[in-house]
Amino acid sequence: MKKIALLLSLSLASLIGYAQDAAVADTTKTWTIHGENTFLINQSSFSNWASGGVNSIAGNLLFNYDFNYKKNKLTWDNKVILGYGLSKQQNIGVRKNDDRIILNSLLGYKASQYWLYTFYANFQTQFAKGYQYSGTEKSLLSDLFSPAYLTLGPGFAYKRSDNFRVNISPFASRFIIVQNDSLSRVGAFGVDPGKHLKYEFGASLDAYYKINLIENISLENILKLYSNYLDKPQNIYTDYTANLFMKVNRFVTVNAGVQLLYDDNTNIPVYDNNGTFIRDKKALQVKQIFGAGFTYKF
C-alpha cells in the first residue's frame, strides 16, 4: 500500500510540475494543457434491513491530464490517466476496484483540413498486484508491468476536434510484457511460458468521442481495437470505455463508467460453488464504477 501511495504521489507531483513549467513557458500559445484530479467515494450501510445487504465503502482517485501541442501543421497530443481505487466490504476486507496507468501520445502532420499523417504510441499497465478470490483463497492475476502493453506505429487520423478523433495504424507493433516471474512461468497474457515479452504485428484503431448530452452532463467514449496479423487476426482485441460525467457545481461531480474488454490472450478462471477451480475460458471482461466526489480542473 505504501508503494502504491508513493507511486501515485510521485506521478501526480511530476504531472503538476510539468504542467506548471509548460504553462510558464507557453508564451507562443503552442501548448494547451488541461487536467482533472478526481476523488470519488461511494458507501452503502444497512441496519435491520429486511431484504438484506452488505455494508461497503469505496474510494477512487483519478488523475486525467492532456498536454497538446500545435504549431503550423504539426500537432502532438498527449494524455495521461492514472487511476486507483479500493473497496471494503463487510466480512470480505479490502480489495482494489480500479488500477490503471495509461499513456497516449499522437504525433500528427496536417494533410488536409481534418486529416493527418500520424505516429502514435500507447502504454498501459497497473500499479499493484491483482488477485482472483475464491473463498478465503486468492491467486495472483496481475502485477506492475504484468501485464504491460506497448503499441506504436505510423498511420493516419481524422481529427474533427479535441473531442472527436480516430487514428488508424495498418502497421502497428504491439509488445506484451509480463515482468512477474510466477506469471511468466505459466504463460500468462499470451507470452510463451518462461518468457517476459511477446511481440505482435498488426493493425490498430483508436477512437475518442466526447459529447455534451445536456448542460453539465457529458459522455466520453474511448475505443481501442487491435488485430494481430501473425496469429488469429480474426480475434480482435477490443477495449471500450464509456464515462458519464455529471457536474453538480464547480467542484462536486457524479461519475459513472463502464469498461468492456476482450483479449484473446487472457484466460478467465472458472470456479464451482465450492471455490474449486474448473477451467480457464475466454470471456468478455466488464468493469463498472459509480460514485460522487470532488474534481479539481485546470
C-alpha positions in Angstrom: 0.0 0.0 0.0 2.8 2.4 0.8 4.4 1.7 -2.6 1.2 2.5 -4.3 0.7 5.7 -2.4 4.3 6.7 -3.2 3.9 5.9 -6.9 0.7 8.0 -7.1 2.2 10.9 -5.2 5.3 10.9 -7.4 3.2 10.6 -10.6 0.9 13.5 -9.5 3.8 15.7 -8.4 5.6 15.2 -11.8 2.5 15.9 -13.8 1.7 19.0 -11.8 5.3 20.2 -12.1 5.3 19.5 -15.9 2.0 21.4 -16.2 3.3 24.4 -14.3 6.6 24.5 -16.2 4.7 24.3 -19.5 2.3 27.0 -18.5 5.1 29.4 -17.7 6.9 28.6 -20.9 3.8 28.9 -23.0 4.5 32.3 -24.5 3.7 31.3 -28.1 0.4 29.6 -27.2 1.5 26.4 -28.8 0.7 24.2 -25.7 -2.8 23.6 -24.4 -2.9 21.9 -21.1 -5.9 20.5 -19.2 -6.1 18.4 -16.1 -8.6 16.8 -13.8 -8.0 15.5 -10.3 -11.0 13.5 -9.1 -11.7 11.7 -5.8 -14.8 9.5 -5.9 -16.5 7.8 -2.9 -19.5 5.6 -2.5 -20.9 3.9 0.6 -23.7 1.5 1.5 -24.9 0.8 5.0 -27.7 -1.5 6.3 -29.2 -1.9 9.7 -32.2 -4.2 10.3 -32.8 -4.1 6.6 -35.5 -6.8 5.8 -34.2 -7.6 2.3 -30.6 -7.8 3.5 -27.4 -6.1 2.3 -23.7 -5.8 2.8 -22.0 -2.7 4.3 -19.4 -1.3 2.0 -17.3 1.7 1.2 -15.1 2.5 -1.8 -12.8 5.3 -2.8 -11.2 6.1 -6.1 -8.5 8.5 -7.2 -8.3 9.5 -10.9 -5.8 11.9 -12.5 -6.6 12.8 -16.1 -4.2 15.2 -17.9 -4.0 16.4 -21.5 -0.8 18.0 -22.9 -1.5 19.1 -26.5 0.9 21.0 -28.8 0.0 22.7 -32.1 2.2 24.8 -34.4 1.6 25.3 -38.1 0.9 21.8 -39.5 2.4 19.9 -36.6 0.3 18.6 -33.6 1.3 16.5 -30.7 -1.5 15.2 -28.4 -0.6 13.5 -25.1 -3.0 12.0 -22.5 -2.0 10.7 -19.1 -4.5 8.7 -17.0 -3.7 7.4 -13.5 -6.4 5.6 -11.5 -6.5 3.6 -8.4 -9.4 2.6 -6.1 -10.1 0.4 -3.1 -13.3 -1.0 -1.7 -14.0 -2.6 1.7 -17.0 -4.9 2.2 -18.2 -6.3 5.5 -16.7 -9.8 6.1 -14.6 -9.6 2.9 -11.9 -6.9 3.6 -10.1 -4.5 1.3 -9.8 -5.2 -2.4 -8.9 -2.9 -5.3 -11.6 -1.9 -7.7 -9.6 0.2 -10.1 -5.9 0.2 -11.1 -4.6 1.7 -14.3 -1.7 3.6 -15.8 -2.5 4.8 -19.4 -0.1 6.9 -21.5 -1.2 8.0 -25.0 0.8 10.0 -27.5 -0.2 11.0 -31.0 2.1 13.0 -33.3 0.5 14.4 -36.4 1.3 16.3 -39.5 -1.7 18.0 -41.2 -2.5 16.6 -44.7 -5.8 18.4 -45.1 -8.4 20.2 -43.1 -9.3 17.2 -40.9 -6.8 14.5 -41.9 -3.3 14.0 -40.5 -0.3 11.7 -41.1 0.4 10.3 -37.7 2.7 8.2 -35.4 1.1 7.1 -32.2 2.1 5.2 -29.1 0.0 3.8 -26.3 1.3 2.3 -23.0 -0.9 0.5 -20.4 -0.2 -1.2 -17.1 -1.3 -1.0 -13.4 0.2 -0.1 -10.1 -0.4 -3.1 -7.9 -1.0 -6.8 -7.7 -4.4 -8.1 -8.7 -5.9 -11.3 -7.4 -8.6 -13.8 -8.2 -10.5 -14.6 -5.0 -12.2 -17.9 -4.2 -13.5 -18.1 -0.6 -10.5 -17.5 1.7 -8.0 -18.3 -1.1 -6.6 -15.9 -3.6 -4.4 -16.4 -6.7 -2.2 -13.8 -8.4 -3.6 -12.5 -11.7 -1.6 -9.4 -12.4 1.2 -7.1 -11.1 3.1 -3.9 -12.0 4.2 -4.4 -15.6 2.5 -7.8 -15.6 0.9 -7.2 -18.0 2.0 -4.1 -19.7 1.1 -3.3 -23.3 3.1 -1.0 -25.6 1.5 -0.3 -29.0 3.0 2.0 -31.6 3.2 2.6 -35.3 2.6 5.0 -38.2 -0.8 5.7 -39.6 -3.4 8.4 -40.4 -6.1 10.1 -38.4 -9.3 12.0 -38.8 -9.5 14.8 -36.2 -12.5 16.9 -36.2 -11.7 18.5 -32.8 -10.1 17.6 -29.5 -13.4 15.8 -28.7 -13.6 13.7 -31.8 -10.7 11.9 -33.4 -10.0 8.5 -35.0 -6.5 7.1 -35.6 -5.8 4.1 -37.8 -2.4 2.3 -38.0 -2.3 -0.5 -40.5 1.3 -1.4 -39.5 1.3 -1.3 -35.7 3.8 -3.2 -33.4 2.5 -4.4 -30.0 4.6 -5.6 -27.1 3.1 -7.6 -24.3 5.3 -7.5 -21.2 4.9 -9.9 -18.2 7.6 -8.9 -15.7 6.4 -11.1 -12.8 8.3 -14.4 -12.8 5.4 -16.5 -11.5 3.0 -15.2 -14.1 5.6 -15.6 -16.8 6.2 -19.2 -15.9 2.6 -20.1 -16.6 2.5 -18.1 -19.9 0.0 -15.5 -18.6 -1.4 -13.0 -21.1 -0.2 -14.9 -24.1 3.5 -14.9 -23.6 5.4 -18.2 -24.0 5.9 -19.9 -20.7 9.1 -18.6 -19.1 9.3 -15.6 -21.4 8.7 -12.0 -20.3 7.9 -10.5 -23.7 5.7 -11.2 -26.7 5.8 -9.3 -30.0 2.8 -8.8 -32.2 2.4 -7.0 -35.6 -0.9 -5.9 -36.9 -3.5 -3.1 -37.3 -4.9 -0.8 -34.7 -7.7 1.6 -34.4 -8.0 4.2 -31.6 -11.1 6.4 -31.4 -12.2 9.1 -28.9 -15.5 10.9 -28.8 -16.9 13.2 -26.1 -20.3 14.8 -26.4 -22.3 17.2 -24.1 -25.7 15.5 -23.7 -27.3 18.4 -21.9 -25.9 21.2 -19.7 -23.4 19.9 -17.1 -23.7 16.3 -18.4 -21.2 14.8 -20.8 -20.4 11.3 -22.2 -16.9 10.2 -23.1 -16.3 7.2 -25.4 -12.9 5.5 -25.9 -12.4 2.6 -28.2 -9.3 0.6 -28.9 -9.1 -2.3 -31.4 -6.1 -4.4 -32.4 -5.7 -7.3 -34.9 -2.6 -9.4 -34.8 -1.6 -10.3 -38.4 0.8 -13.0 -37.1 -1.7 -15.1 -35.1 -5.5 -15.4 -35.4 -6.1 -11.9 -36.9 -9.9 -12.5 -36.7 -9.7 -12.5 -32.8 -9.7 -8.7 -32.4 -8.5 -7.2 -29.1 -11.3 -4.9 -28.1 -11.3 -2.3 -25.3 -14.3 0.1 -25.0 -14.8 2.6 -22.1 -17.8 4.9 -21.6 -17.7 7.6 -18.9 -20.6 9.7 -17.9 -19.7 13.0 -16.1 -22.4 14.9 -14.2 -21.4 18.2 -12.8 -23.2 19.4 -9.7 -21.1 22.5 -9.1 -17.6 23.7 -9.7 -16.0 21.0 -7.5 -18.6 18.3 -7.0 -19.3 15.7 -9.7 -21.1 12.4 -10.1 -19.2 10.0 -12.4 -20.3 6.6 -13.8 -18.1 4.4 -16.0 -18.2 1.0 -17.7 -15.3 -0.8 -19.5 -15.8 -3.7 -21.8 -12.6 -5.7 -22.6 -12.0 -8.8 -24.7 -8.5 -10.1 -25.1 -7.9 -13.5 -26.7 -4.6 -13.7 -24.9 -6.2 -13.6 -21.5 -7.9 -16.6 -19.8 -10.5 -16.1 -17.1 -10.5 -18.8 -14.4 -13.8 -20.5 -13.6 -14.7 -21.9 -10.2 -17.6 -24.0 -8.9 -19.8 -23.1 -6.0 -17.3 -24.6 -3.6 -14.4 -22.5 -4.8 -12.7 -25.3 -6.7 -11.0 -24.4 -10.0 -12.7 -25.9 -13.0 -11.1 -24.5 -16.1 -10.0 -21.3 -18.0 -12.1 -19.7 -20.6 -12.2 -16.7 -23.0 -14.8 -14.2 -21.9 -15.8 -10.6 -22.1 -14.4 -8.6 -19.1 -16.7 -6.0 -17.6 -15.8 -3.3 -15.1 -18.2 -0.7 -13.7 -17.5 2.3 -11.4 -20.0 4.8 -10.0 -19.5 7.4 -7.4 -19.9 11.1 -6.3 -16.8 13.1 -5.4 -14.6 16.1 -5.8 -13.0 17.2 -9.0 -10.4 20.0 -9.5 -9.8 21.1 -13.1 -7.3 23.5 -14.6 
